[in-house]
Amino acid sequence: MADNSQKMSYQAGEAKGQAQEKASNMMDKASDAAQSAKESMQQTGQQVKEKAQGAADAVKDATGMKN
């Protein structure tokens, strides 16, 4: 049967492994959140670009500058 020092060492290893797994899961969640934010910003940027192009086209139409 394992003596107390072996048992404590095992339990410390178990706790370390669980902490590493939790940290890894948290990093994965943070990475997913960052990726989602990046995609959202890209989509917003594209929408702004399209609206600006539409506004520029409207000005060209109104001023007769569009060919």
C-alpha positions as CSV (number, residue, x, y, z in Angstrom):
1,M,0.0,0.0,0.0
2,A,1.2,3.5,-0.8
3,D,2.6,5.5,2.0
4,N,1.5,9.1,2.8
5,S,4.2,10.8,0.8
6,Q,3.4,8.7,-2.4
7,K,-0.3,9.4,-1.9
8,M,0.3,13.2,-1.5
9,S,2.6,13.2,-4.5
10,Y,-0.1,11.4,-6.6
11,Q,-2.8,13.9,-5.5
12,A,-0.5,16.8,-6.3
13,G,0.0,15.4,-9.8
14,E,-3.7,14.9,-10.2
15,A,-4.4,18.5,-9.1
16,K,-1.8,19.8,-11.5
17,G,-3.2,17.9,-14.4
18,Q,-6.7,19.2,-13.6
19,A,-5.5,22.8,-13.4
20,Q,-3.7,22.4,-16.7
21,E,-6.8,21.0,-18.4
22,K,-8.9,23.9,-17.0
23,A,-6.4,26.4,-18.2
24,S,-6.3,24.8,-21.6
25,N,-10.1,24.9,-21.8
26,M,-10.1,28.6,-20.8
27,M,-7.6,29.4,-23.5
28,D,-9.6,27.6,-26.1
29,K,-12.7,29.6,-25.1
30,A,-10.7,32.9,-25.2
31,S,-9.4,31.9,-28.6
32,D,-12.9,31.2,-29.9
33,A,-14.2,34.5,-28.5
34,A,-11.3,36.4,-30.2
35,Q,-12.0,34.6,-33.5
36,S,-15.7,35.4,-33.3
37,A,-14.9,39.1,-32.6
38,K,-12.5,39.2,-35.5
39,E,-15.1,37.7,-37.9
40,S,-17.7,40.2,-36.6
41,M,-15.3,43.1,-37.2
42,Q,-14.5,41.9,-40.7
43,Q,-18.2,41.6,-41.5
44,T,-18.9,45.1,-40.1
45,G,-16.0,46.5,-42.1
46,Q,-17.4,45.0,-45.3
47,Q,-20.8,46.4,-44.6
48,V,-19.3,49.9,-44.0
49,K,-17.3,49.6,-47.2
50,E,-20.5,48.6,-49.2
51,K,-22.5,51.5,-47.7
52,A,-19.7,54.0,-48.5
53,Q,-19.6,52.7,-52.1
54,G,-23.3,53.0,-52.4
55,A,-23.2,56.6,-51.0
56,A,-20.4,57.5,-53.5
57,D,-22.5,56.0,-56.4
58,A,-25.5,58.0,-55.2
59,V,-23.5,61.2,-55.3
60,K,-22.2,60.4,-58.7
61,D,-25.7,59.8,-59.9
62,A,-27.0,63.0,-58.4
63,T,-24.2,65.1,-59.9
64,G,-24.2,63.4,-63.2
65,M,-20.6,62.3,-62.8
66,K,-21.4,58.6,-63.2
67,N,-20.7,57.2,-66.7
